[in-house]
């Protein structure tokens, strides 16, 4: 991914909406966007679906100064949306603005570690993310579908070699396609539960890429107990079962 200059990687947009037949734009909730895989990405195109069925898709100007797109509500009502860059917010550890951090893998003759993926997309609506896709300035494309047993109504319990286990961590499955290359399967396990950060407004700072009126940004992440348990299951319990021994 292409890195944004400086540490100010959380883009904050003032937003407006209007019906297809309307002339005037009406103010809407702010949009916050942060995507990071080995550095903060500058998105060129972004789409997402929330758990209530609402769909959003938008494109960004080369300098991120504005954006334009559309949103289809769960009622199928379609509206136009546009935005202007307001700045970049400081994020502190607290409840409020929800982001995700995943340990990822790609598939190539077996699954291989692919680093950490972090993203935050907050459009001011209450329903959480279910699917997100984006393309960055380098032309790299990504698509991830989020899954957790409670979200889909599936059971959190599963059985391996007569041992009943409970799975609580969230995951994603999707693809990653570097520009000019074939796509590969892409998956991740949550290492940070929703509720990792909240916006603290007003702290304007300078620095590389900050500029006048820009906010610096900082993201902090805490590891989740359920993800650590799933990691232990993958690294120790399942290999032990495959060798025919019951775990202690």
N, C-alpha and C positions, 0 to 999 in steps of 0.2 A: 504494500500500500504506500501511497505517497504521503509523506509526513507534512502536517501543518507546521508552519514556522512557529518557534517558541513553544511555551507550555499552554497557551490559550487555545485548547482544542475543543471546547464545548461551544458550539455555535448557537446563538440565541436569536430568534427571529420574531419580530412583530408581525402578526398575521391578520389578513382580512379575508372575508368570504362573501360570495354572492350567488344567488340562484342563476341558472342559465338564462332566464328571461329578464333578469334585473339589470339595471343600469348602475346603481350605486353599490359600492363595497361597504360591508359592515365589519367592524373589528371582531376578531376572534381570539381564542387563547394563544399564548405564546407557544412557539415550537422550540424545543431544545434537542440538539443532535450532537452526539459524540460517537465515533467509531474508531477503534484502535486495534491493530494487529501488527505488532513490532513497530509501533509508532502511530501517531494520530493521523487518520485518513481525512482527506478533503474530498467529500462525495461530489459526484457529478449528477447522479440520479439515485433516488431513494423511493422505495415503496414499502408499505407495511399493511398488515391486517390485524385488527384487535379481536379479542375473544368474543365480542358481541357481533362480529361480522362486518364491521365498518372497514372500508378499504380506502387507502390514501396513496397517491403517487405524485411525485414532483421532481422537477429538475432545477439545478442551481446554476447561477451565473458563474463564469470563470473566476471572478474575484469574490464569490460568495455574498455579494452585496444584496442580491435579491433572488427570488425563486418563484416558480409558478407551477400549478398542478391542479388536481381535482380530488374530490373526496366523495365517496358513496357511503351514505349512512346505512345502518342495518335495516332501515326501512326502505332501502333502494333509492332514496332521494339523492340526486346528484347535484353537487355544487362545485363552483370554481373556487380555488384558493390561491392567494399570492402572499408574499412576505418580503420584508426588508430586514437586513442584518442590523440587530440592535447592539450586539457586542458579544462578550464571552463572560460567563458567570464563574464565580468561585464556588466550588462544591466542597462541603464539609461533611464529615461523618454524622449522619442523623437520618431520621425517617423523612420521607417526602418524595423526592424525585427518584424514580426507580431505574436502576441500571442492572446490567448483567456482566458477569465475567465467567468465561468458559475455558477449560483446558481442552484443546482440540486435537484431532487426528485426521489424516488423509489416507485414502486407500490406494495402494500401489503394491501389488503382490503382498497383501497384508496391510494392517493398519499401522501407521507410523506417527509419532508425535509431531504436531504442527504448531506448537506455541500456544499463547494465550490470545483469546479474542474478547474484547470488551466493547459493549455498545450501550448507548443511552438514547432512546427516542421517546420524548414526552411531548404530546400534542395537546395537553390540557384536558384530555378526556379521562374518564374513570376506568374504562376497560383496559386491561393489560395487553401487551403484545402477544400475538400468536405466530406470526410469520413476518419476516423482513427480508428484503433484497436490496442490494445497492451495487453501484459501479463507481469506482474512484477515478481520479484524474489520469491514472496510469492505464486505465482500461481494464483493470482487474474486476471481475464480477463475482458476486457472492449471493447465495440464497440460503436461508436457514429457517426451518420450521421448529418452533419450540414445543416441547412435550413434557408433561408431568402427569402421573396417574390421576390426580385429583382434577386436572383440567379436562380430561377426556372421559371421565367416569369409569376408567378401567381400574382394576384392582391393583393395590400397591404391593400385594403379596405374589411371589412366584416361587416355584419349586425347582431345586437343582439337586439331583441324586438323593431324592427323598428328604431333602432339607428345605424347610419353608423359610424364605427370606422376605424381608420387607424393603421395598425400594421407595425412597422419598425424594431423591435428588431429581432436579430437572435436567433435561438433555435437549440437544437439537440434532437434526439430521438435515443435510442439504448438499450443496456443491460449492466448489471454489474453482474459478477459471481464470488463471493468469492471462493477461492480454496476449493473443496470438498462439495460445496453447490449448490443448484439449482440456475439458473439464474433468475434475476428479471428485469422488465422493468425499464428503466433509462432515464430521460429526464432533460433538463436544459435550462435556459434562460440566454442570454448574459448579463453580467453586465459590460463588458469592450469591447469597439469596437476594431477592428483591428487597428494596428498602436500604440501599447502601449509602445513599447520599441525599442531601437536600441543598437547594440553591440558597446561597447567602448573597443577597443583592448589595449593591452600593460600593463594593470594594474595587475601585478602578486602579489599575496599575499599568505601567508602561512595560518596556522590555521588547525583545524581538517579536515582531509581528503584532505587538499590542496596539500601538498607534493611539491617537487621541480618542477618548471615548470608548476604548475597548476594555474588556475585563480580562484579567488573567484567569486561568482555570487550573484546578487541581483535582484529581480524582483519588480517593482512598478506598481500598477494598479490604474486607475482612473475610477470611476463609470460613466456610460453612461446615458444621459438624456432619451433616448428612452427606455432603460430598466426600469428606474424608472417610466416612464409613463405606461409601460405594467404592472409593479407591482401594481401601483395604480388602473389600470383597474381591475386586478384580485381580489384585496383586498376590493375595495369599489364600483366601478361602477357596476360590474356584480352581486354581492350580492344585491345591491339596486334594480337592474332590476328584479331579481328573486322575490323580495318582492312586486313587482308591483308598485314601485315608480320611477318616472323619476328623474335622477340626477339633481342637481341644476346647 
